[in-house]
Amino acid sequence: MSNAPDHFRYRTRLDEDGVHIVCDRYVVIGETEHFYYVVRHDLEYLARHSPAWAKANRKRVSKTSGKRYCYPDKRDALGSFRKRQMYRMSHAKTAMSQAQLSLAQLDTMLDAEQIPDLHPCGHDDHTSSFVWE
């Protein structure tokens, strides 16, 4: 598709030099009225020469949706990356709270005469802020 725009998606990479923000470029290999079908640019040759592989590995991207896998505009792709990183931090905080609260109770459980199937661990500042409705 020569007229279809390239798409972009940002991610992080960790290596010996630290964390890097990386922009992946996706090329359009197919199009319908409402969607683009994209593959990472380094896989374009494979996608063009193996229709079965392309069909199994392509990503379908809406042309109009606000939330997409990748975006034709780098600013929109960076905005999506920011939102994904914020969700990632939120999930990590919750996982950290659960790990800390449960680790604090493990010695008590191991010292018990009979190990319970359910043991309350309480809340910390993060988990106590949740709304349970």
C-alpha positions as CSV (number, residue, x, y, z in Angstrom):
1,M,0.0,0.0,0.0
2,S,2.1,2.9,-1.2
3,N,-0.5,5.6,-0.1
4,A,-1.1,4.2,3.4
5,P,0.9,5.9,6.1
6,D,3.5,4.1,8.2
7,H,2.4,3.6,11.8
8,F,4.4,4.0,15.0
9,R,4.4,2.4,18.5
10,Y,6.7,3.3,21.3
11,R,8.1,0.8,23.9
12,T,10.9,0.5,26.3
13,R,14.1,-1.6,26.0
14,L,16.4,-2.4,28.8
15,D,20.1,-3.3,28.1
16,E,23.5,-2.8,29.6
17,D,23.3,0.9,28.8
18,G,20.0,1.4,30.7
19,V,16.4,1.9,29.6
20,H,15.7,3.3,26.2
21,I,12.5,4.5,24.6
22,V,12.2,2.8,21.2
23,C,9.9,3.7,18.3
24,D,8.8,0.7,16.2
25,R,7.7,1.4,12.7
26,Y,4.8,-0.6,11.2
27,V,4.0,-0.7,7.5
28,V,0.5,-1.3,6.0
29,I,0.2,-4.6,4.1
30,G,-3.6,-4.5,3.7
31,E,-6.5,-2.1,4.1
32,T,-10.3,-2.2,4.3
33,E,-12.7,0.7,4.7
34,H,-12.3,0.8,8.5
35,F,-8.9,-0.9,9.2
36,Y,-5.3,-1.1,8.3
37,Y,-3.4,-4.4,8.5
38,V,0.2,-3.8,9.7
39,V,3.4,-5.6,10.4
40,R,6.6,-4.4,11.8
41,H,8.7,-2.8,9.1
42,D,11.5,-5.4,9.3
43,L,9.0,-8.2,8.6
44,E,7.4,-6.5,5.5
45,Y,9.3,-8.7,3.0
46,L,8.2,-11.9,4.8
47,A,4.6,-10.6,4.9
48,R,4.6,-9.7,1.2
49,H,6.0,-13.1,0.2
50,S,4.1,-15.4,2.5
51,P,0.3,-14.5,2.6
52,A,-0.3,-17.3,5.2
53,W,2.3,-15.9,7.5
54,A,1.0,-12.3,7.0
55,K,-2.5,-13.3,7.8
56,A,-1.5,-15.1,11.0
57,N,0.9,-12.3,12.2
58,R,-0.5,-9.0,11.1
59,K,-2.1,-6.5,13.4
60,R,-5.5,-5.0,12.7
61,V,-5.5,-1.2,13.4
62,S,-8.6,1.0,13.3
63,K,-8.4,4.0,11.1
64,T,-10.6,6.1,13.5
65,S,-10.5,4.7,17.0
66,G,-8.9,6.7,19.7
67,K,-7.2,3.7,21.2
68,R,-5.1,1.7,18.7
69,Y,-2.1,-0.7,18.6
70,C,-0.1,1.8,16.6
71,Y,-0.6,5.3,15.2
72,P,0.2,7.1,11.9
73,D,1.2,10.2,14.0
74,K,4.3,9.9,16.3
75,R,2.7,12.3,18.8
76,D,-0.4,10.1,19.2
77,A,1.9,7.1,19.5
78,L,3.8,8.9,22.3
79,G,0.6,9.8,24.1
80,S,-0.5,6.1,23.9
81,F,2.9,5.1,25.3
82,R,2.5,7.5,28.2
83,K,-0.9,6.0,29.1
84,R,0.5,2.5,28.8
85,Q,3.4,3.4,31.1
86,M,1.0,5.0,33.6
87,Y,-1.1,1.8,33.7
88,R,2.1,-0.2,34.0
89,M,3.1,1.8,37.1
90,S,-0.3,1.4,38.6
91,H,-0.3,-2.4,38.1
92,A,3.3,-2.6,39.5
93,K,2.3,-0.7,42.6
94,T,-0.6,-3.1,43.3
95,A,1.6,-6.1,42.7
96,M,4.3,-4.6,45.0
97,S,1.7,-4.0,47.8
98,Q,0.4,-7.6,47.5
99,A,3.9,-9.0,47.6
100,Q,5.0,-6.9,50.6
101,L,1.8,-7.6,52.6
102,S,1.9,-11.3,51.9
103,L,5.6,-11.6,52.6
104,A,5.1,-9.9,56.0
105,Q,2.6,-12.7,57.0
106,L,4.5,-15.7,55.8
107,D,6.5,-16.3,59.0
108,T,3.2,-16.2,61.0
109,M,1.7,-18.7,58.7
110,L,4.7,-21.0,58.7
111,D,4.8,-20.9,62.5
112,A,1.2,-21.8,62.9
113,E,0.3,-25.3,64.0
114,Q,-2.0,-25.8,61.0
115,I,-1.4,-23.8,57.9
116,P,-4.6,-22.0,56.9
117,D,-6.1,-21.9,53.4
118,L,-7.0,-18.2,53.8
119,H,-5.0,-15.8,55.9
120,P,-5.8,-12.0,56.0
121,C,-2.8,-9.7,55.4
122,G,-4.5,-6.3,55.8
123,H,-4.0,-3.2,53.7
124,D,-1.2,-0.7,53.1
125,D,-1.6,2.9,52.0
126,H,-2.0,1.9,48.3
127,T,-4.6,-0.9,48.8
128,S,-6.6,1.0,51.3
129,S,-7.2,3.7,48.7
130,F,-9.2,1.2,46.5
131,V,-13.0,1.6,46.2
132,W,-14.6,-1.8,46.8
133,E,-18.1,-1.6,45.4
